[in-house]
Amino acid sequence: MGREFLGLFDEWAESYDKSVAGVDPQYKAVFENYDEILHQVSMGSFGNVLEFGVGTGNLTGKLLASGYDVTGVEPSKVMREKALAKFPELSLYEGDFLEYPQNDFSVHTIVSTYAFHHLTDVEKERALTQYTQFHPSMRKIVFADTMFETDQHKLNMIKQAEKQGFSDLAEDLQREYYTTIPEMQRIFTSAGFHVTFEQMNDFVWLITAVRRSDSAITN
């Protein structure tokens, strides 16, 4: 459920904001259009927002600036400290996509960026099922994450990273649980969502999923 990567999160916390700014050439393409990606996730949200994988609080800041009531969940203690330094009043809890405090609050939108790939495909499906059960007022999920059109496309990107000498990126693409568009389509559909995908850069896609009974929701 992503906990196996906690050590990496803690190590990355100090330099994360520099990474997303494109300073690291290995990950520059991964974080291309980063600010626009966060903007699109925020603009696609509504009501009370539950954010998973808060990290250093970059998406959180856009959500708060848009006037949303935000509750955050983040497994890394160091990342939580970074986020709370930016937003001291944020309701931020220790937890992950599958295990987090079930407080008595109403959730309308669930959001996340650059984090859902920490779950296996089986865990992704389990998480979506839980959200529909635990949060009956939840109507929409807006995620942005790295995924690939096909397994072959993923393999091609790994080979390209290796050819460029981007060993960290190549290792990352093989270590974590990056999935494909068809598999993500299946997972969201089976959980009761109508889902669409929009490519934001060579790695990241914007996922907008609306519960089928509420497919008329627009923002």
C-alpha positions as CSV (number, residue, x, y, z in Angstrom):
1,M,0.0,0.0,0.0
2,G,2.9,2.3,-0.6
3,R,4.4,2.0,2.9
4,E,7.4,0.2,1.4
5,F,8.5,3.5,-0.2
6,L,8.4,5.5,3.1
7,G,12.2,5.7,3.3
8,L,12.3,7.2,-0.2
9,F,9.6,9.8,0.7
10,D,11.5,10.9,3.7
11,E,14.7,11.3,1.8
12,W,13.0,13.1,-1.0
13,A,11.2,15.6,1.2
14,E,14.0,18.1,1.4
15,S,14.6,18.3,-2.4
16,Y,11.1,17.5,-3.6
17,D,10.1,21.1,-4.5
18,K,13.3,21.5,-6.6
19,S,12.6,18.2,-8.4
20,V,9.1,19.3,-9.4
21,A,10.5,22.5,-10.7
22,G,12.6,20.6,-13.2
23,V,16.0,20.9,-11.6
24,D,16.7,17.2,-11.9
25,P,17.2,16.4,-15.6
26,Q,16.1,12.7,-15.1
27,Y,12.7,13.7,-13.9
28,K,12.2,16.9,-15.9
29,A,9.8,15.3,-18.4
30,V,7.9,13.6,-15.6
31,F,7.2,17.0,-14.0
32,E,6.7,18.9,-17.3
33,N,3.6,21.2,-16.9
34,Y,3.6,20.5,-13.2
35,D,1.8,23.7,-12.2
36,E,-0.8,23.2,-14.9
37,I,-1.4,19.6,-13.8
38,L,-2.0,20.8,-10.2
39,H,-4.3,23.5,-11.5
40,Q,-6.4,21.1,-13.5
41,V,-6.8,18.8,-10.5
42,S,-7.9,21.7,-8.4
43,M,-10.3,23.1,-11.0
44,G,-11.8,19.7,-11.4
45,S,-12.7,19.4,-7.7
46,F,-15.7,20.7,-5.7
47,G,-17.0,20.8,-2.2
48,N,-15.1,19.2,0.6
49,V,-11.8,17.7,-0.7
50,L,-9.9,14.7,0.7
51,E,-6.3,14.7,-0.6
52,F,-4.1,11.6,-0.5
53,G,-0.3,11.9,-0.8
54,V,-0.1,15.5,0.2
55,G,3.7,15.5,0.1
56,T,5.0,19.0,0.6
57,G,1.6,20.6,0.0
58,N,1.9,21.9,-3.5
59,L,-1.6,20.7,-4.6
60,T,-3.0,21.5,-1.2
61,G,-2.0,25.2,-1.7
62,K,-4.0,25.4,-4.9
63,L,-7.0,23.7,-3.3
64,L,-7.0,26.0,-0.3
65,A,-6.6,29.1,-2.6
66,S,-9.7,27.9,-4.5
67,G,-11.7,28.0,-1.3
68,Y,-12.1,24.2,-0.7
69,D,-12.3,22.7,2.7
70,V,-9.3,20.3,2.5
71,T,-8.4,17.3,4.6
72,G,-5.0,15.8,3.9
73,V,-3.5,12.3,4.3
74,E,0.2,11.7,4.0
75,P,2.3,8.7,5.2
76,S,5.7,10.4,5.5
77,K,6.4,12.3,8.7
78,V,9.0,14.5,7.0
79,M,6.6,15.4,4.2
80,R,3.8,16.2,6.7
81,E,6.2,18.6,8.5
82,K,7.0,20.3,5.2
83,A,3.3,20.7,4.3
84,L,2.3,22.0,7.8
85,A,5.2,24.5,7.7
86,K,3.4,26.0,4.6
87,F,-0.1,25.6,5.9
88,P,-0.2,25.4,9.7
89,E,-4.0,25.2,9.8
90,L,-4.3,22.3,7.5
91,S,-6.2,19.2,8.8
92,L,-3.4,16.7,8.0
93,Y,-3.3,13.1,9.1
94,E,-0.9,10.2,9.0
95,G,-2.1,7.5,6.6
96,D,-2.2,6.3,3.1
97,F,-4.7,5.5,0.3
98,L,-6.0,2.4,2.2
99,E,-5.5,3.1,5.9
100,Y,-6.3,6.6,7.2
101,P,-8.5,8.1,10.0
102,Q,-12.2,7.7,9.3
103,N,-13.2,11.0,10.8
104,D,-16.8,12.2,10.7
105,F,-16.5,14.6,7.8
106,S,-18.3,14.9,4.5
107,V,-16.2,14.3,1.4
108,H,-17.3,15.4,-2.1
109,T,-14.1,15.1,-4.1
110,I,-11.0,12.8,-3.6
111,V,-7.8,14.1,-5.2
112,S,-4.2,13.0,-5.6
113,T,-1.2,13.8,-7.7
114,Y,1.9,11.7,-8.4
115,A,1.0,9.1,-5.8
116,F,-1.6,6.4,-6.9
117,H,1.2,4.4,-8.5
118,H,2.4,3.5,-5.0
119,L,-0.4,0.9,-4.9
120,T,-0.5,-2.3,-6.9
121,D,-3.4,-2.7,-9.3
122,V,-5.2,-4.9,-6.8
123,E,-4.8,-2.3,-4.1
124,K,-5.9,0.5,-6.4
125,E,-9.2,-1.4,-7.0
126,R,-9.6,-2.0,-3.3
127,A,-9.0,1.7,-2.5
128,L,-11.7,2.9,-4.9
129,T,-14.2,0.3,-3.6
130,Q,-13.5,1.5,0.0
131,Y,-14.1,5.2,-1.0
132,T,-17.6,4.5,-2.3
133,Q,-18.4,2.6,0.9
134,F,-16.8,4.9,3.5
135,H,-17.7,8.2,1.8
136,P,-21.3,8.1,0.6
137,S,-21.2,11.8,-0.2
138,M,-18.2,11.4,-2.4
139,R,-19.1,12.1,-6.1
140,K,-15.9,12.6,-7.9
141,I,-12.2,11.5,-8.0
142,V,-9.6,13.6,-9.7
143,F,-6.1,12.1,-9.9
144,A,-3.0,12.9,-11.9
145,D,-0.4,10.2,-12.1
146,T,2.2,8.5,-14.3
147,M,0.7,5.7,-16.4
148,F,1.1,4.3,-19.9
149,E,-1.1,3.5,-22.9
150,T,0.2,-0.1,-23.1
151,D,2.8,-2.3,-21.4
152,Q,4.9,-1.9,-24.5
153,H,4.8,1.8,-24.2
154,K,6.0,1.5,-20.6
155,L,8.9,-0.8,-21.7
156,N,9.8,1.7,-24.4
157,M,10.0,4.5,-21.9
158,I,12.2,2.4,-19.6
159,K,14.6,1.7,-22.5
160,Q,14.6,5.3,-23.5
161,A,15.6,6.3,-19.9
162,E,18.4,3.8,-19.9
163,K,19.6,5.0,-23.3
164,Q,19.7,8.6,-21.9
165,G,21.7,7.4,-18.9
166,F,18.7,8.2,-16.6
167,S,19.3,5.2,-14.3
168,D,17.3,6.5,-11.4
169,L,14.2,7.1,-13.6
170,A,14.6,3.7,-15.3
171,E,14.8,2.0,-11.9
172,D,11.8,3.9,-10.6
173,L,9.7,2.9,-13.6
174,Q,10.5,-0.7,-12.9
175,R,10.2,-0.6,-9.1
176,E,6.9,1.1,-8.6
177,Y,3.4,0.0,-9.7
178,Y,2.8,2.1,-12.8
179,T,-0.2,0.7,-14.7
180,T,-1.8,1.2,-18.1
181,I,-4.8,3.2,-19.3
182,P,-6.9,0.1,-20.1
183,E,-6.3,-1.4,-16.6
184,M,-7.1,1.9,-14.9
185,Q,-10.2,2.2,-17.1
186,R,-11.3,-1.3,-15.9
187,I,-10.5,-0.5,-12.2
188,F,-12.6,2.7,-12.1
189,T,-15.4,1.3,-14.2
190,S,-15.7,-1.8,-11.9
191,A,-15.9,0.5,-8.9
192,G,-18.9,2.4,-10.4
193,F,-17.3,5.4,-12.1
194,H,-17.5,7.0,-15.5
195,V,-13.8,7.9,-16.1
196,T,-11.9,10.0,-18.7
197,F,-8.2,10.4,-19.3
198,E,-6.3,13.4,-20.6
199,Q,-2.6,13.3,-21.3
200,M,-0.6,16.1,-19.6
201,N,2.9,15.2,-20.6
202,D,4.8,12.1,-21.8
203,F,4.3,10.4,-18.4
204,V,1.3,11.9,-16.6
205,W,-2.4,11.6,-17.3
206,L,-5.2,13.4,-15.7
207,I,-8.0,11.1,-14.5
208,T,-11.4,12.5,-13.9
209,A,-13.9,9.9,-12.5
210,V,-17.5,10.6,-11.6
211,R,-19.8,8.1,-9.9
212,R,-22.1,6.9,-12.6
213,S,-25.3,8.0,-10.8
214,D,-23.9,11.5,-10.8
215,S,-22.4,11.7,-14.3
216,A,-24.0,15.0,-15.0
217,I,-21.7,16.7,-12.5
218,T,-19.6,19.4,-14.1
219,N,-17.2,22.1,-12.8
